[in-house]
């Protein structure tokens, strides 16, 4: 009986210990409160009417991000910002770090940040924040998360692409040293657009960049599969560009893509893009050219 009581007592103590460890201790609560104060301080500086707001009504408070906290902690150990972000698994389009020495009270910290770091705090492109504080130093990491997007409607993309490509085709040019005369304009084709969209989505979703799809299909096979009967077809692809103008400029600079774009055999075109934040390039474009086969 005594042995059983001993086992029961141990079990109760272990359960109590587990329960106690799940509750935040004084140090954790203090750290959480301090983080909250820092976030509120940054929000006040950045808000309309704040010391770091240059009349911008769109400046939302920084959103806390745990990965940026990890990056700030890595910088305590001497890591550079880019390496710290990479180690934390955070992909940024822009980033800044603010370091402040000394355990300053909130009032003095506010004045110091306003005097020295308003350019960073007031930058509306920087939307997320990570914090790390040691005994005598504070690290504030501000970042714009990688969020690739082409902010145009399908109709706007079609209109811009067609205008840009036809303007390029109208002018004689050299592609890789080979001269190409100006050629006739293209018209938009929705079947080619659908085939282009399918390939762009596949590249974005599976993080690859190739004219050969994961199923082994070629551009010509994908065009035929979409229901387009052709006598001539070709494909350009691009990745990373956020506007039609950037994509077309890249194709013109690349000799094989330029040759495709200037192809006199083509009469129609379709272009589409897909975006995926987890992919390496973010945005993937596919441009398909075609000349329909004669009706039987």
N, C-alpha and C positions, 0 to 999 in steps of 0.2 A: 504493500500500500504506500509506503514511504517513497519507493522508487517511482511509482505512478504519479504521486504528487509533485515530485521533482521534475519529471518530464513535463507535466502540465504547467508548472511555473515557468520553465524555460520557454515553452511555446507561447505563453502569454507575454513574456518579456520580449520575445522576438517580434511578435505581432505589434506590440506597442512601439518598438524601435522602428519598424517599417512605417507605421502610421506617422510617427514623429518626423521621420526623414522626408515624408511627402509634404510636410507643411513648410512654407518659406520661413527661414530663420531671420533674425534681425538684420544680418548683413545683406541677405538677398532683398529684403523689403527696402532697405536703405538704398541699395543700388538701383532698384526699380524706380523708387521715388526720384532719385537723382537723374536717371535717364528721362523720366517724364518732365522734370524741370528744364533739362537741356532742350528737349523737343519743343516745349512751350516757348522757351527763349528764342530759338531759331524761328519759330512760327511768328512771333511778335516782330522780330527784325525784318522778316520777309513780307509780312502782311501789308495791304494798302495803308499808308500812313506810317509804316515802320521806317526805321532808320536806313534800312537797306532796300527799300522799295522806291524805284524811280518812277512812280506814277503808273505802275502796271497793275491793273485790277485783276489780272489772271494768275497772279502768283499764289498758288495753293500751298498749304503747309507741306513740308517734307514728309514723305511716307517712310516710316522706319522699315529697314530691311535687315534680316538676320545675317544674310551673307555679307552685307556691307559691314555689320558688326565684326564678323570674322576677319574681314580684310583689314579693318582698323586695328584689331588685335594683332594681326600679323605684322603690321607696321611698327608696333611696339617692339617686336623682335628684330627690327632693322630692315624689313622687306621694303622694296620700292613699291609704289602704288600699283603699277601694272602687274607686277608679280603677285602682289597681295590679292588683287581682284581675280587673277587667274586661279590662284590657289583656292580661293573661296568659291569658285565656280560662278562668278558674277560677270556677265558680259555687258559692257557699257559702251555707249557711243561717245560719251564724254564723261570725264570724272575730275574731281579736285579733292585735295586733302588739306585740311586746316589743322595745324598743331599749335597747342597753347601750353606753355610751361607754367608750373605752379598751381596750387590748389586755390584758385580764385573764387571768392563768393560770387553769386549770380550777378549782382549789380556791377561789379568790376569787370566780370567776364563779358557782360552785355556791351559795355563801353569799348572794351578791347576789340571784340568782334566787329562792332559797328565802325570802328576807326580803321581797321586793317583788312577786313575780309568781306566787305559789302559786295565786291565784284563777284565773289563766289556765291555768297548767300542769296543775293538778289537775282542770280541767273535762273530764269524760269525754266530753262531747258533741263536743269539739274533738279530731279523730282524726288529722289530717294536718298536716305541718309543712314549711315552706320556710325556708331559711337563706341569708343573704348577709352577708359580712364584708368591710369595707373596712379600711384601715390602722388606723383607730382607732374603729371602730363596728361593732356587730353588730345585725343585724335578724333577728328570729325571727317568722315569720308562722304562726299556728295557725288551723286552720279545720275546720269540719264541712262535708263536701261535700254538695251538693244531691243527695239520693237519695230522691225521693218514693216513699212506700209507704203503703198502707192496711193496717195490720197486723191484718186480720180475715179470717176465712174467708168464702167465698161464703155459707154458711148464716148466719153471724153478721151479715153485711151485710143479707141479706134480712130477718132477724128484727128488726134495729134499724130499718131503713128502714120496714118495715110498721108497727111500733109508733109511730115518730115521726110518720109521715104520718097514721095513723089518729087519733092523739091531737090533731093539728092540725085535722083535718077535724071532729072532734067538737065543736069550739068555734066559735061564731059569731065572725066577724072581718071587718075591712075590708081590701080589697085595692085600694090606690090610691084610697081614698075611697069605693069601692063596697061596700055591705054584703053579706056572704055568710052565710047561716045554717049551722049545723052540719049535716053530711051523714053518710050511712052510711059505715061502714068499707069499705076495699078488701080484696080477697084477692090473694094473689101469683099471678102467671102466668109460667110458665117460657118461653113463647114470646116474650112481651114482654121478659123478661129477656135472652134470646138476641139479640133485635133491638137492645136497648139496649147490650149488650156489643159488638156489631159496630160500632156508631157510635162508642162511646167509644174502641175500639181504633183506628179510622180517624183520629179527631181527634188522639189521642196520637201515633200513628206519623207523621202528616204535619203536626203542629204547626198545627192550625187550630181554631177554635171557632165553630161555626155549626150551625143547624138544617138547613141545606142541605149535603148531603155532597158530596164531590169529584166524584161521578158525577152530581150535579145532583138527586139524589133528595130527596124531602121525608120528614118523619116518617111520614106516612100510607103513602107508597109503600114505605118500609122495613118497616113493620109488616106490610103485605100480602105483601111478598116473603118475610118470615119464616114466612108461613103462618097469620097471625092474621086471621080474618074479623071485621071490626068494623062496628058501627053508629056508634061514636064513638071517637075516639082523640086523644091530645095528647101533647106532649113537653116536658119541662124538661131543660135541660143546665146544668152548673156546672163550674168548673175551679179547681184550686188547693187545694181542701178535702181534708183528710186523714182526716176521719171522717164518717159518715152525719149526725151531729148538725150539723156545720158546713154540710154541703150543704143539709139541710132548712131550717136557719135562714136561709140565703141565699135560698132560694126563697120563703120566707114574706115576707122583706123586699122582694122584687121584685114589683111589682103584677101583671104578666102571668103570672109563674110562680106566684104566690100564687093567682091566679084559676084556673089549671089545677089546682093542688093541691086547691082547694075545689070542683072541678067535680062537680055532682050527677049528671051523666050517666054518670060512670065507675063501674065496679064492680071493675076489676082493675088491677093495676100490676106492672111489672117494672123493676128498677134494676140497673145494673152500672157499673163503673168500669174504667179502664185507666191505667197509669202509664208514663211515659217520661221519663227523666232529661234527655234532650237537648231536650225540648220546653220552650216558654216557661213553661207553667203546671204541668207535672209530672204532675198527676192530672186526669183528665177523667171526669165523671159524666154519665150519661144516664138519665133517668126517663121511662118510657113508660106512659101511661094507656090504658085501653081499656074498651069495653063490647062484648061479642061480639054478632055479628049473629045473629038468630034462625035456628035450624036449618031447612033447607029440607025 
